[in-house]
Amino acid sequence: MKRITKLAGSAVFFSLTMLAMPASAAKLGVTMSAFDDNFLTVLRNNMKTYAGSQKGVDIQFEDAQNDVGRQLSQVQNFIAQKVDAIIVNVVDTDATPKITKLAQSAGIPLVYVNRMPADKTLPAKVAFVGSNEAESGTVQMKEVCRLMKGKGNIVVMMGDLSNQAARQRTKDVEEVIAKAPCNGIRIVEKQTAKWSRTDGRDLMMNWLSAGLQFDAVVSNNDEMALGAIQALKSAKRLDKTIVAGVDATQDALTAMKNGELKVTVFQNAAGQGKGAVDTALKLSRGEKLPSMIWVPFELVTPANLKNYQSRN
């Protein structure tokens, strides 16, 4: 898949603290890939709350319902409304060149949030605010490797494969176990469960019914991990299985507190939401910004759980 060429130098790692400036009056249009995803709900709520704290900022949200065509129509509607900036949490990252072209042609600033666009480079007045997915699966798998003492079998639950994050997080896992001290770990199965708790449960039930033997479940997100936990509990296999996710959602942290989830990775929804709104407002005022604004991932384990229980 085509990836955005990273900008060299310190400008790439633009501090979110530099984005905290009072906003002038503006109308923002936001299209989210789905309203019914737990993490994206937290992200959306943080955008709404932060925009509401800025004087004169009107923010409108639309649900793309995981439909690329619907999302493109929503972007076109925002353009027709002459919004000051558009924020997109994209359904299919491969569709971003078309979205970028639409916004550029209309002269409207565009901010991608959370899911990295597929464009080779981002033009002026277009930016991405999110976390570097090369970190997420890497941090997750290194901790799973430590818990497994560098050997054993794992299954990998992948997100929707139209999404860059799912592909990258899976690649991260594969790269970690390709090298010492984790090269005694083998992937015995990997399949998509489409970011869904229900699909994660069903996939785990299928694996268990097929007699698959594994020591850990490495999931691209918490929702699928929570579904896996449900199935493992029903099969009385949870106490012998390490389960890991990504996002550090409240449900996941509750599962960790209960001893069910061993690893997750904090993805800063508040930071991404605030960063996306601030970036959109700055671009609408004609300010120049780096095209890539990173919000770091952080490892969460039972040892530091208390530091994250109120952050997402």
N, C-alpha and C positions, 0 to 999 in steps of 0.2 A: 504494500500500500504506500502511496505517496505520503511523505511526512513533511511538515513545515520545516524549512531550513532554519536552524537556530541562529539567532543573531549573536555575534561575538561580543565579548566584553561585558562589563558590569551592567550595561543598560538592559540586558535580558532579565536580570534578576531585580526587577523594579519593586521596591518595597511597598507593601500595601499601606504603610503609614504615610507615604508620600501622596497617596491618593485621597487622603482624608481632607477634603476642602469643602467649604460651603457650596451648595449647588444653587444655580440660578433657575428661574422658572423654565420648565421643560416638560414635554410629553414623551414618555417612553413606551414603546410597544415590546412586549415580551412573549415569545412563543416557546412553550415548554414541550419537550417530547412526550411527557405523560404527567398527568396530575396525580395518578394513583401509585406512584413509586415513593416509598418512604423517604429516601434520601433527597429526592428531587422536591418533595413537599417541604422539607426543612429548608432547602435552598430557596425555593420560591417564597416561603414565608419570611425568610431573612431579607430577600430583595424587597418585598412589600413593606416590611417594618422599617428598613433603612430608608427607602424612598419616601415613606410617610414622615420620616423625621426631618426631611429636607424641605425647606420652604418653597412652595410653588411647583413641586414636582408631582406630576400626574403619571401613574404607571398602570398600564392595562395588560392583563395576562390572558393568553389563549392556550387551550389544551390541544396539542396536535394528535393525541391519542395514538401515538406510535405510527402515524400515517405520514409518509414523506410528502405526498400530494397535498394533504391538508395543511401541512406546515408551510409549504411553498405558497399556498393560497393566503395563509395568514400573513406571511411576509409581504405579499403583494397588497393585501388590505392595509397593512401599516403604512406602506409607501403611498397608497392612495389617500390615506388620512393625513399625510405629511407630518408624521411624527418627527421629533427631533433626533431620535436614535432608536435603533432596534437591537434587542438582546435576544439571542437564539441559543437555547439548549437543544442541540440538533438531534433529530430522530436517527438519521443515517449520515454518518460523517462523510461518506463519499458524495453526498448531495451538496456539500458546502460550496464548491466552486460556483454552482448555479446561484445559490443564495448570495454569495459575495458579489457576483456580477449584477444581480438585481439591485442590491443596495448601492453599489458603485454607480450604476447608470442613473439612479435617482438622486445621487449626491447625499445620501443619508448615512451617517455613521453607523457602524455595525459592530457588535460585541458578541463573540461566541463565549459561552460560559460552560464550564465543567467538562464538556466533551470536545476534544481537540479537532479542529477542522482538517480536512484532507488537502487543502490548498498547498501548493509548493511553497509559496510565500504569501503573506498577507499584504495587500496594498495599503496606501495611506487611508486613515480614517476607519480602519478595520483592525480589531485586536482580539486576542484570546485571553480569558482569565480562567485559570484552573490550576490543577496540580499535575506535576510531571509523572505520567503513568509509568515511566521507567523506574520510578522509585517504589510505587505501591506494591506490586507483586514481588519485587525484590526484597523489600523490608519484611513482607508477610512470610515469604518462603524461607528466608534466613532464620526466622524465629521458629518456624515449623521444623526446619532442619536441626536446630539446636535441641528442640524437644524430642526429636526422633534419634538424636545422637548420630545423625549422618547416615542412617540406613533404614530400609524398609520400603513399603509400597504405599503409593498415594493415588487418589482419584482427584481429578480436577473438574470442577463445575465452572463452565464458561458462561459469560453473559451473552447477549445477542451479538452474533458475529458480524453484524453490519456496523457494530460500534467499535471504534478504535481502541477504547479502553479495555474491552474484552480481549481483543487480540494482543494488546501490549502486556496486560497483566499475565496472560497465559505464557507469553514469550519470556517474561521475567522469571516465572517459575522454572521453565525449561532451562534457562541460562544458569540459574542458581544451582540446579542439580547436575549440571554438566561439569562442574568443577569441584575439587576438594574444598572443604571437607564434606560436601553434600552429595558427592557422586556415587554414594552407596544407596541412593534413593531412586526408585523407579516409578514412572507413571504407568499404572496398569489400565487406566481408562480415563478418557476426557470427553465430555459432551456438553452441549449448551443446555442451560435451563432458563435462558432468556431473562435473567435478572430476577426471576419470580420465586417467591417462597413456595407457592403451590407446585410449580414445575420442579423446583429443587427437591421437594418431598417426593414427588412422583418418580423423578430420576433415581433418587437414592433407593426407593422401594424396588425399582427395576433391577438395580445393581445387586441389591441384597437377595432378591429372588433368583438372580442368575448365579448366586454363589460366589460373587467376586470377593476376593480377600484383600484387605487394605488396612493400613495403620492410621491414615490421616485423610481428611477431606480438605482440599485447598480450593476455596470458592472465590470467584472473582468479585463477589459482593456479599454483604451480610444477609440479605434476603434469602438467597439460595442456600447459604450456610444454615440459616434458621429452619428452612424446609428440610434440609438433610438431618438436622438435629431431631426434628419431629419423627422422621422415619427411623432413625437409629434408636431413639428411645422406645418406640413401639417394638422394635426387634431386639431390645435389650442388648444393644451393641455399643451404646454411647460411652459407657465407662471405659471401653477399650480403644476408643477412637479419638484422635485429636481432630478438632474441627476449627478451621480458620476462615475468616471473612475479610472484607474491606468495607470501610465507611464509618464504623463506630456509631451506628444509629442507636437510639435509646433502647429499642428492643434487643439489639445485639449486646449492649452493655448490661442489660438485665440478665440475659443468658450467660454472660461471662460471670456476673456476680453469683449466679446460681451454679457455677462450675461446669456449665455445658459448652460454652465457647471458650477456647483457649487463646486465640489470637484474633485481633482485628487491627485495622490501620485507620487512624483518624484522618478523615478527609474534611477539611474545614468548610462546612457549608456556609457559615456566617461570613467567613473571610472571602469566599468566592462570591457570595451574593452581594456583599458590600462593595467588593472590588469591581464587579460587573456594572453595578449602578454608577459608581464613581467614574469608571472608565467611560461609560456611555455619556455621562454629563460633561466630562472634560472634552471628549471628542466633539460633542455638539457645540462646545464653545470655541472650537477650532484649535485646541491645544494639541501639541504633538506628544505622543506616548510611544513606548516600546510596543511592538506587536505582540509580545509574549509576556504576560504578567503571572508569575508563579506563586502559588500558595502551597507551602510544603506539606507533605504527608508526615504522620507521626505514628510510631508503633504503640499499640495499646495491648497490655497484658494484665492478668490479675494483680500484678505487683504495682502498677501505676493507674489502675482503673479509676480510683477516686478522683484523679486529676481531669477526667474526661466526662464524668457523669452528667454534667450540666452544660456541656459545650455544643452539642448538636441537638 
